[in-house]
Amino acid sequence: MNFAIVGTNFISDNFCIAASRVSNANVVAVYSRAQETGEAFAKKHNIEKVYTDYSAMLKDRDIDAVYIASPTMCHAEQASLALDAGLHVLCEKMIAATYAEFLSMKAAVARSGKVLIEAMRPDFDEILGCVSNNIIKIGNIRHARLEYCQYSSRYDRFKAGEVMNAFDPRMKNSALADIGIYPLHYAISLFGLPKKIRSVGDFLRNGFLGSGSSVLSYDGFDVEVIYSKTYEGKNVSTIEGERGEISFDKINEPTYYTLKLEGNGAEAYHAPESKSNMADEICEFIKICESGDSRADELLDVTEKTMLAVDMIYRELGIRF
């Protein structure tokens, strides 16, 4: 499958590296607003074509799919245009800034018959797949704590007075959209939409949501979702049941999980160093696009439920995009 990339940031770099490990994935074009930036990126990754006109790129018949890694505020329009042009779309998280924007993308899927999948790596991760498969062993769930707290590499510059896109609410960005979406999405993939969500957040001087937490209430248990771009957490998540617990590390790309059962000790699994859930994501995306696998609908359904939850959290925190 031939991909065009939208965006030239570090996530796009990672995508090119991951795609090079997938035998039937080829990056043949890159879109950038600036020709010089696009050419530098293309040279780094040996990409043949550089576009600064998005509409022109979508007419390129060598392209089968578009990987969108632009700012969140651009996702809905760029994805919808690509779908309407007859191209499949793999769109970086958070898939849209609001639930309403997501619905516009979903409508484009219905019009085009093409595949739209959120590039949510936990959906394709081997370790988190094992967690999902083994969760039945710990019995009735009584509590879960899912965490992703990372001191942003750009936070010092923000504190020094420079407001970059990563900390600019005018870009429809937030710590929830940037990294909190990982634990929130995984919670909903496991347990569905909660009956109730209670949220708190800490805002920076420019109104940017820098950190926060939400409690998702289900029948018989709660799930804590904790996220931050302003401090470094332990980033160990735990799901506790009546017969034991499962824990794992960094939720966007875990390296291990541990299963502890009452009276049976513990078992642990560590992923090989060569593991790449982004490469796995690309493989699965291609498989779904080429086979018409119904998993596309299942994945998009989880994304839709997550976007509903995001809107609920934003409303409670007073965030309006």
Secondary structure by P-SEA (a helix, b strand, c coil): cbbbbccccaaaaaaaaaaaacccccccbbbbccaaaaaaaaaaaccccccccaaaaaacccccbbbbcccccccaaaaaaaaaabbbbbccccccccaaaaaaaaaaaaaccbbbbccccccccaaaaaaaaaccccccccbbbbbbbbcccaaaaaaacccccccccccccccccccaaaaaaaaaaccccccccccccccccccccccbbbbbbcccbbbbbbcccccccccbbbbbcccccccccccccccbbbbbcccccbbbbbccccccaaaaaaaaaaaaaacccaaaaaaaaaaaaaaaaaaaaaaaacccc
